[in-house]
Amino acid sequence: MRGICDGFIAVLLPGYLLALGFGQLAVGLISTTTLFGSAIATVLVGFAGNRFTQRGLLLFAAALMMATGLAFAGLSSLWPLLVVAFVGTLNPSSGDVSLFLPLEHARLAESATGDARTALFARYSLVGALSAAVGALAAGLPESIAAGSAASPLTAIRAMFVLYAIAGAVIWFLYRRLPARRSRPDTPRVPLGPSRGIVTRLALLFSVDAFAGGLLVNSLLTLWLIQRFGLSLAAAGQFFFWAGLLSAGSQLAAAPLSRRIGLLNTMVFTHIPSSLCLIGAAFAPSLTLTLALLLARSALSQMDVPTRSAYVMSVVTPGERPAAASFTAVPRSLAAALAPTLSGALLGLGWLGAPLVLCGALKIAYDLSLLAAFRHVKLDGGSS
């Protein structure tokens, strides 16, 4: 349900802000503020994870999701929207960067070990990717509603934010069914213990990847497609639907591929070709070729999502996993938060291809650095 909501919100957000009279920079500012808020919330989860039940924190996050949807549906001024974006759960990107992520990762990590853990994270990511794809397709609903009724396009988009709030309420009731399990007794009181060094290095490298990804979150990629090719929100939603399906399919292949070549190699050697496709899309002369390159990128770029999560959980002790999930996510969120405003400014200046080229180049640099730094590290299953 969260994936469906994230899918249509990421596509609708730029159109909604443009309909409210804001420009490209405002789209970047909202995305930046949202990601900064997610980073701060993730930090708090890292410190509070050993003091509260995971279910209690998830219930709080679901309540926050309800409030976020209602506030965005009712507000029209930039500064109030920025405040809600900071404290709320809005997700303008293609991946899950919200408060929910480290809580659910820590819960999942307790359920399996080794290759089974990788497969578990792959299934988790697969459900999220498929749901986000369906949600992106639902981004065409406001245009259909406006065309078939007396409602304005702006009112129809506001209704989607109300739907986001309703989903938050349903999620709250679903989380209530989870057992109220506290952290294990052997969990260290400090956020990180013996694995602090390796987690710090991973977090710094992940932040480079996240900054690059923040240059082209789904809301900004939608804005780029609208500006360069005049794509409608409904057509953009259809594109992100197929892109999401390809991403989901790639995550099915992540677990068996990682068993064959290792987690690290799967992360790196599927990521680099996807970045080359992105750079190529910046220079493609037609919409058809551009979309083909972006779809090829989607078929490869998300294989590192379940493998990265499994990799982090495999290089730390069991008691450190909640903190490791949180503190590898924090720099990612902070770094990603810096990028959308820069990307929005570049688009506003008319440098339409710059965010794509910069994103691809930085991701390639990250992949090569990750491989060089961790190719000899052994995991809890004995592989690298």
C-alpha positions as CSV (number, residue, x, y, z in Angstrom):
1,M,0.0,0.0,0.0
2,R,2.8,2.4,0.7
3,G,4.4,1.5,-2.6
4,I,1.2,2.3,-4.5
5,C,0.9,5.6,-2.8
6,D,4.6,6.5,-3.3
7,G,4.2,5.5,-7.0
8,F,1.5,8.0,-7.8
9,I,2.6,10.8,-5.5
10,A,6.1,10.9,-7.1
11,V,4.5,11.3,-10.6
12,L,1.8,13.7,-9.5
13,L,3.9,16.0,-7.2
14,P,5.5,18.2,-10.0
15,G,2.2,18.6,-11.8
16,Y,0.5,19.5,-8.5
17,L,3.0,22.1,-7.6
18,L,3.0,23.5,-11.1
19,A,-0.9,23.7,-10.9
20,L,-0.5,25.6,-7.6
21,G,1.6,28.2,-9.5
22,F,5.1,27.2,-8.4
23,G,8.1,26.7,-10.7
24,Q,10.8,24.1,-11.2
25,L,12.8,25.2,-8.2
26,A,9.8,24.7,-5.9
27,V,9.6,21.0,-7.1
28,G,13.3,20.6,-6.1
29,L,12.8,22.4,-2.8
30,I,9.9,20.2,-1.8
31,S,11.9,17.1,-2.7
32,T,14.9,18.3,-0.8
33,T,12.9,19.1,2.3
34,T,11.2,15.8,2.2
35,L,14.4,13.8,2.0
36,F,16.0,16.0,4.8
37,G,13.0,15.2,7.0
38,S,13.3,11.5,6.3
39,A,17.0,11.6,7.3
40,I,16.3,13.3,10.6
41,A,13.5,10.8,11.3
42,T,15.9,7.9,10.5
43,V,18.5,9.3,13.0
44,L,15.9,9.4,15.7
45,V,15.0,5.8,14.9
46,G,18.6,4.9,15.3
47,F,18.7,6.4,18.8
48,A,15.2,5.3,19.9
49,G,15.2,1.8,18.3
50,N,16.3,0.2,21.6
51,R,13.9,2.1,23.7
52,F,10.6,1.5,22.0
53,T,8.9,-1.5,20.3
54,Q,9.2,-1.6,16.5
55,R,5.5,-1.9,16.3
56,G,5.0,1.3,18.2
57,L,7.4,3.2,15.9
58,L,5.7,1.8,12.8
59,L,2.3,2.9,14.2
60,F,3.6,6.4,14.7
61,A,4.9,6.4,11.1
62,A,1.6,5.3,9.8
63,A,-0.2,8.1,11.7
64,L,2.3,10.6,10.3
65,M,1.4,9.3,6.8
66,M,-2.3,10.1,7.4
67,A,-1.4,13.6,8.6
68,T,0.9,14.2,5.6
69,G,-1.8,13.3,3.0
70,L,-4.5,15.5,4.6
71,A,-2.1,18.4,4.9
72,F,-0.9,18.3,1.3
73,A,-4.6,18.0,0.1
74,G,-5.6,21.1,2.0
75,L,-2.6,23.5,1.7
76,S,-1.7,25.8,-1.1
77,S,1.2,28.0,0.1
78,L,4.8,27.0,-0.3
79,W,6.1,27.5,3.3
80,P,3.4,25.3,5.0
81,L,4.0,22.7,2.3
82,L,7.7,22.8,3.1
83,V,7.0,22.2,6.8
84,V,4.7,19.3,6.1
85,A,7.3,17.8,3.6
86,F,9.9,18.0,6.3
87,V,8.0,16.3,9.1
88,G,5.8,14.0,7.0
89,T,6.3,10.8,5.0
90,L,6.1,12.0,1.4
91,N,8.4,10.1,-0.9
92,P,9.4,11.8,-4.2
93,S,11.8,9.1,-5.3
94,S,11.6,5.7,-6.9
95,G,12.9,3.9,-3.8
96,D,11.7,3.7,-0.2
97,V,13.5,6.5,1.7
98,S,11.0,6.9,4.5
99,L,10.9,6.4,8.2
100,F,9.4,2.9,7.6
101,L,12.4,1.5,5.8
102,P,15.0,1.0,8.7
103,L,12.2,-0.3,11.0
104,E,11.1,-2.9,8.5
105,H,14.6,-3.9,7.5
106,A,15.6,-4.6,11.1
107,R,12.5,-6.7,11.5
108,L,13.2,-8.7,8.3
109,A,16.8,-9.2,9.2
110,E,15.8,-11.2,12.3
111,S,13.9,-13.7,10.1
112,A,16.7,-15.3,8.0
113,T,20.5,-15.6,7.5
114,G,22.9,-15.8,4.6
115,D,21.4,-16.4,1.2
116,A,17.9,-16.8,2.6
117,R,18.2,-13.2,4.0
118,T,19.1,-12.0,0.5
119,A,16.1,-13.8,-1.0
120,L,13.9,-12.3,1.8
121,F,15.0,-8.8,1.0
122,A,14.6,-9.4,-2.7
123,R,10.9,-10.4,-2.1
124,Y,10.4,-7.4,0.1
125,S,11.9,-5.1,-2.6
126,L,9.9,-6.9,-5.3
127,V,6.6,-6.2,-3.6
128,G,7.6,-2.6,-3.2
129,A,8.6,-2.2,-6.8
130,L,5.5,-3.8,-8.2
131,S,3.3,-1.7,-6.0
132,A,5.1,1.5,-7.0
133,A,4.6,0.5,-10.6
134,V,0.9,0.1,-10.1
135,G,0.8,3.4,-8.2
136,A,2.6,5.2,-11.1
137,L,-0.1,4.0,-13.5
138,A,-2.7,5.4,-11.1
139,A,-1.2,8.8,-11.6
140,G,-3.4,9.1,-14.7
141,L,-6.6,9.0,-12.6
142,P,-6.8,12.7,-11.9
143,E,-6.9,13.5,-15.7
144,S,-9.6,10.9,-16.2
145,I,-11.6,12.2,-13.2
146,A,-11.4,15.8,-14.4
147,A,-12.4,14.8,-18.0
148,G,-15.4,12.8,-16.9
149,S,-16.7,15.2,-14.2
150,A,-17.1,18.8,-13.2
151,A,-14.0,18.6,-11.0
152,S,-10.9,20.6,-11.9
153,P,-7.6,18.8,-12.5
154,L,-6.2,20.5,-9.3
155,T,-9.2,19.1,-7.2
156,A,-8.7,15.7,-8.7
157,I,-5.0,15.7,-7.7
158,R,-5.9,16.8,-4.2
159,A,-8.2,13.8,-4.0
160,M,-5.2,11.6,-4.6
161,F,-3.5,13.1,-1.5
162,V,-6.7,12.2,0.5
163,L,-6.4,8.7,-0.8
164,Y,-2.8,8.7,0.5
165,A,-4.1,9.6,3.9
166,I,-6.7,6.8,3.8
167,A,-4.0,4.3,2.9
168,G,-2.0,5.5,6.0
169,A,-5.0,4.7,8.2
170,V,-5.4,1.2,6.7
171,I,-1.6,0.6,7.2
172,W,-1.9,1.8,10.8
173,F,-4.5,-1.0,11.5
174,L,-2.4,-3.6,9.7
175,Y,0.7,-2.7,11.8
176,R,-1.4,-3.2,15.0
177,R,-1.4,-6.9,14.2
178,L,2.4,-7.2,14.5
179,P,3.7,-8.7,17.8
180,A,5.1,-6.0,20.1
181,R,8.6,-7.3,20.1
182,R,11.4,-5.3,21.8
183,S,15.0,-5.4,20.8
184,R,16.9,-8.5,21.8
185,P,18.6,-8.5,25.2
186,D,22.1,-8.8,23.7
187,T,21.6,-5.7,21.6
188,P,24.4,-3.2,22.4
189,R,23.3,0.0,24.2
190,V,25.6,2.0,21.9
191,P,24.1,2.4,18.4
192,L,27.1,0.6,16.8
193,G,29.8,-1.5,18.4
194,P,32.5,-3.6,16.7
195,S,31.2,-2.9,13.2
196,R,31.3,0.8,13.5
197,G,34.3,1.2,11.1
198,I,32.9,-0.8,8.2
199,V,29.4,0.7,8.6
200,T,30.9,4.2,8.5
201,R,32.8,3.5,5.3
202,L,29.7,1.9,3.7
203,A,27.6,4.9,4.8
204,L,30.0,7.4,3.2
205,L,30.0,5.5,-0.1
206,F,26.3,5.0,-0.1
207,S,25.9,8.7,0.4
208,V,27.6,9.3,-3.0
209,D,25.1,7.0,-4.7
210,A,22.2,8.6,-2.9
211,F,23.3,12.2,-3.9
212,A,23.5,11.0,-7.5
213,G,20.1,9.4,-7.2
214,G,18.7,12.5,-5.6
215,L,19.5,14.5,-8.8
216,L,16.9,12.4,-10.6
217,V,14.1,11.3,-8.2
218,N,10.9,10.3,-10.0
219,S,9.3,13.7,-9.4
220,L,12.2,15.5,-11.1
221,L,12.4,12.9,-13.9
222,T,8.7,13.5,-14.5
223,L,9.4,17.2,-14.7
224,W,12.3,16.6,-17.1
225,L,10.1,14.5,-19.4
226,I,7.4,17.2,-19.3
227,Q,9.8,20.0,-20.1
228,R,11.8,18.3,-22.8
229,F,9.0,16.3,-24.6
230,G,5.8,17.8,-23.3
231,L,4.7,14.4,-21.8
232,S,1.4,14.4,-19.9
233,L,1.1,13.2,-16.4
234,A,-0.9,10.2,-17.6
235,A,1.8,9.2,-20.1
236,A,4.5,9.7,-17.5
237,G,2.5,7.4,-15.2
238,Q,2.4,4.8,-17.9
239,F,6.2,5.1,-18.4
240,F,6.9,4.7,-14.7
241,F,4.5,1.7,-14.6
242,W,6.6,-0.2,-17.2
243,A,9.8,1.0,-15.6
244,G,8.6,-0.2,-12.2
245,L,7.7,-3.6,-13.7
246,L,11.2,-3.9,-15.1
247,S,12.7,-2.9,-11.8
248,A,10.6,-5.5,-10.0
249,G,11.7,-8.2,-12.5
250,S,15.4,-7.3,-12.0
251,Q,15.0,-7.8,-8.2
252,L,13.8,-11.3,-8.8
253,A,17.1,-12.0,-10.5
254,A,19.2,-10.3,-7.7
255,A,19.1,-13.3,-5.3
256,P,20.2,-16.1,-7.7
257,L,22.7,-13.8,-9.4
258,S,24.3,-12.8,-6.0
259,R,24.6,-16.5,-5.1
260,R,26.6,-17.0,-8.3
261,I,28.8,-13.9,-8.3
262,G,28.5,-12.5,-4.8
263,L,26.6,-9.6,-3.3
264,L,29.2,-7.0,-4.0
265,N,29.7,-8.0,-7.7
266,T,25.9,-8.0,-8.2
267,M,25.7,-4.5,-6.8
268,V,28.5,-3.1,-9.0
269,F,28.3,-4.9,-12.3
270,T,24.6,-4.3,-12.8
271,H,24.8,-0.7,-11.7
272,I,27.4,0.6,-14.2
273,P,25.5,-0.4,-17.4
274,S,22.3,1.3,-16.0
275,S,24.3,4.5,-15.4
276,L,25.6,4.4,-19.0
277,C,22.0,4.1,-20.3
278,L,21.0,7.2,-18.2
279,I,23.8,9.3,-19.7
280,G,22.8,8.1,-23.1
281,A,19.2,9.2,-22.5
282,A,20.4,12.8,-21.9
283,F,21.6,13.0,-25.5
284,A,19.0,10.9,-27.2
285,P,17.3,12.9,-30.0
286,S,13.8,11.4,-29.8
287,L,11.3,10.5,-27.1
288,T,11.2,6.8,-28.2
289,L,14.9,6.3,-27.9
290,T,15.0,8.3,-24.6
291,L,12.3,6.1,-23.0
292,A,14.0,2.9,-24.3
293,L,17.2,3.9,-22.7
294,L,15.4,4.8,-19.4
295,L,13.6,1.5,-19.5
296,A,16.9,-0.4,-20.0
297,R,18.2,1.5,-17.0
298,S,15.2,0.5,-14.9
299,A,15.8,-3.2,-15.8
300,L,19.3,-3.0,-14.2
301,S,19.5,-0.2,-11.7
302,Q,17.5,-1.8,-8.8
303,M,19.4,-5.1,-8.6
304,D,21.6,-3.5,-5.9
305,V,18.6,-2.7,-3.6
306,P,18.0,-6.1,-2.0
307,T,21.7,-7.0,-2.3
308,R,22.8,-3.8,-0.6
309,S,20.4,-4.4,2.3
310,A,21.6,-8.0,2.7
311,Y,25.2,-6.9,2.4
312,V,24.9,-4.4,5.3
313,M,23.1,-7.0,7.5
314,S,25.9,-9.5,6.7
315,V,28.8,-7.4,7.8
316,V,27.5,-6.5,11.3
317,T,26.7,-8.5,14.4
318,P,23.0,-9.4,14.9
319,G,22.6,-6.9,17.8
320,E,23.9,-4.1,15.6
321,R,21.5,-4.6,12.7
322,P,18.8,-2.0,13.7
323,A,21.5,0.6,14.2
324,A,23.3,-0.4,11.0
325,A,20.1,-0.2,8.9
326,S,19.5,3.3,10.3
327,F,22.9,4.7,10.1
328,T,23.6,3.5,6.6
329,A,20.3,5.1,5.6
330,V,21.0,8.4,7.3
331,P,23.8,9.7,5.1
332,R,22.0,8.4,2.1
333,S,18.9,10.5,3.0
334,L,21.0,13.5,3.8
335,A,23.1,13.3,0.6
336,A,20.0,12.6,-1.5
337,A,18.3,15.6,0.1
338,L,20.9,18.0,-1.1
339,A,20.5,17.0,-4.8
340,P,16.9,17.8,-5.9
341,T,17.2,21.5,-5.3
342,L,20.4,21.6,-7.5
343,S,18.6,19.5,-10.1
344,G,15.6,21.8,-10.1
345,A,17.8,24.8,-10.5
346,L,19.6,23.2,-13.5
347,L,16.3,22.4,-15.1
348,G,15.1,26.0,-14.4
349,L,18.2,27.3,-16.2
350,G,17.4,25.2,-19.2
351,W,20.3,22.7,-18.7
352,L,18.0,19.8,-19.2
353,G,20.5,17.1,-19.8
354,A,22.8,18.1,-16.9
355,P,21.1,16.2,-14.0
356,L,21.1,12.9,-16.0
357,V,24.8,13.2,-17.0
358,L,25.9,14.1,-13.5
359,C,23.8,11.4,-11.9
360,G,25.2,8.7,-14.2
361,A,28.8,9.8,-13.8
362,L,28.6,10.0,-10.0
363,K,27.0,6.5,-9.8
364,I,29.8,5.0,-11.9
365,A,32.4,6.6,-9.6
366,Y,30.6,5.2,-6.6
367,D,30.4,1.7,-8.0
368,L,34.1,1.6,-8.8
369,S,35.0,3.0,-5.3
370,L,32.8,0.4,-3.6
371,L,34.4,-2.5,-5.5
372,A,37.9,-1.2,-4.7
373,A,37.2,-0.7,-1.0
374,F,35.2,-3.9,-0.2
375,R,36.2,-6.6,-2.6
376,H,38.2,-8.5,0.0
377,V,35.6,-8.2,2.9
378,K,34.2,-11.6,4.0
379,L,30.5,-11.8,5.0
380,D,28.8,-13.9,7.6
381,G,28.1,-16.6,5.0
382,G,31.8,-16.7,3.9
383,S,31.3,-14.9,0.6
384,S,32.0,-11.4,-0.6
